[in-house]
Amino acid sequence: MTSKITSLSLLERLCQSPDDQAWNRFAAIYQPLIRKWLKTHSRSESDMDDIVQDVLLTVFNKLNQFEHSQRTGAFRAWLRTTTVNRLRLMWRQKRPVSETDEGAFLGALEQLADSQSPLSLQWDREHDAHVAEQLLIQMETEFSPATWQAFRRQVVEGVSARETAQAMELSVNAVLIAKSRVLKRLRELSQGLLD
């Protein structure tokens, strides 16, 4: 099956030779995640739309300055910092009407800025789960239905290789190979985004 998604990691592609397809993939992955996180910190849909657009534009303009430190979560931490900085900028421009709102907002920003805070750790977990889910959605068409089903039964549903093989009338080796192929592709696509 011909791959619609290049094996070059998305971050490398965006830094080395960005194109509309790569940016559209990036936005499809990250726009819903950023939007979800902003729901608790913006007062209106308009504010939220503006901040999401601002975060994505900042990433677009500054991604070539991002240097992956080879530490797990380097990009996710950079994106979190970028989001916090955009929220701070919005805060300076549009202060909330009450001191209670101000305290809650600034407290949340401080927690997000601290990589070890419960809120940052929650960001990390939600980021990784969301990105993996979005990449799986994007790559499903790269595999035959049987390969995809064997993978899903084992990894998502937690069915053993033997039970999957019996249900699908395949060899255990075939379902293990299917799982391995999909996971290998997921690792390729998530390079830099999750590691």
Solvent accessible surface area in square Angstrom, and as a share of the most:
residue,aa,sasa,rsa
1,M,163,0.73
2,T,122,0.71
3,S,58,0.37
4,K,144,0.61
5,I,9,0.04
6,T,52,0.30
7,S,74,0.48
8,L,65,0.32
9,S,3,0.02
10,L,1,0.00
11,L,12,0.06
12,E,64,0.29
13,R,23,0.08
14,L,6,0.03
15,C,51,0.31
16,Q,128,0.57
17,S,68,0.44
18,P,73,0.46
19,D,56,0.29
20,D,113,0.59
21,Q,90,0.40
22,A,0,0.00
23,W,40,0.14
24,N,99,0.51
25,R,21,0.08
26,F,2,0.01
27,A,29,0.23
28,A,52,0.40
29,I,0,0.00
30,Y,0,0.00
31,Q,81,0.36
32,P,62,0.39
33,L,3,0.02
34,I,0,0.00
35,R,65,0.24
36,K,110,0.47
37,W,19,0.07
38,L,1,0.00
39,K,123,0.52
40,T,111,0.65
41,H,25,0.11
42,S,20,0.13
43,R,123,0.45
44,S,49,0.31
45,E,107,0.48
46,S,69,0.44
47,D,11,0.06
48,M,9,0.04
49,D,62,0.32
50,D,77,0.40
51,I,6,0.03
52,V,3,0.01
53,Q,125,0.56
54,D,43,0.22
55,V,0,0.00
56,L,30,0.15
57,L,96,0.48
58,T,17,0.10
59,V,0,0.00
60,F,108,0.45
61,N,84,0.43
62,K,98,0.42
63,L,3,0.01
64,N,112,0.57
65,Q,129,0.58
66,F,28,0.12
67,E,150,0.67
68,H,49,0.22
69,S,66,0.42
70,Q,153,0.68
71,R,178,0.65
72,T,109,0.64
73,G,5,0.05
74,A,17,0.13
75,F,1,0.00
76,R,29,0.10
77,A,36,0.28
78,W,57,0.20
79,L,0,0.00
80,R,10,0.04
81,T,72,0.42
82,T,11,0.06
83,T,1,0.01
84,V,2,0.01
85,N,65,0.34
86,R,56,0.21
87,L,1,0.01
88,R,73,0.27
89,L,54,0.27
90,M,17,0.08
91,W,17,0.06
92,R,157,0.57
93,Q,127,0.56
94,K,86,0.36
95,R,136,0.50
96,P,22,0.14
97,V,140,0.81
98,S,46,0.30
99,E,150,0.67
100,T,110,0.64
101,D,66,0.34
102,E,48,0.22
103,G,46,0.45
104,A,71,0.55
105,F,14,0.06
106,L,69,0.34
107,G,34,0.33
108,A,15,0.12
109,L,2,0.01
110,E,104,0.47
111,Q,77,0.34
112,L,2,0.01
113,A,55,0.43
114,D,72,0.38
115,S,53,0.34
116,Q,132,0.59
117,S,9,0.06
118,P,103,0.65
119,L,37,0.18
120,S,0,0.00
121,L,71,0.35
122,Q,72,0.32
123,W,0,0.00
124,D,22,0.11
125,R,155,0.57
126,E,43,0.19
127,H,0,0.00
128,D,42,0.22
129,A,64,0.50
130,H,31,0.14
131,V,0,0.00
132,A,24,0.18
133,E,97,0.44
134,Q,34,0.15
135,L,0,0.00
136,L,30,0.15
137,I,104,0.53
138,Q,42,0.19
139,M,0,0.00
140,E,77,0.35
141,T,83,0.49
142,E,17,0.07
143,F,18,0.08
144,S,48,0.31
145,P,113,0.71
146,A,50,0.39
147,T,16,0.10
148,W,17,0.06
149,Q,89,0.40
150,A,1,0.00
151,F,1,0.00
152,R,89,0.33
153,R,54,0.20
154,Q,18,0.08
155,V,65,0.37
156,V,75,0.43
157,E,101,0.45
158,G,61,0.59
159,V,34,0.20
160,S,51,0.33
161,A,21,0.16
162,R,164,0.60
163,E,96,0.43
164,T,0,0.00
165,A,5,0.04
166,Q,127,0.57
167,A,66,0.51
168,M,34,0.15
169,E,158,0.71
170,L,73,0.36
171,S,67,0.43
172,V,63,0.36
173,N,97,0.50
174,A,39,0.31
175,V,0,0.00
176,L,81,0.40
177,I,88,0.44
178,A,8,0.06
179,K,66,0.28
180,S,63,0.40
181,R,119,0.43
182,V,0,0.00
183,L,44,0.22
184,K,120,0.51
185,R,23,0.08
186,L,26,0.13
187,R,149,0.54
188,E,54,0.24
189,L,1,0.01
190,S,11,0.07
191,Q,85,0.38
192,G,9,0.09
193,L,0,0.00
194,L,35,0.18
195,D,72,0.37
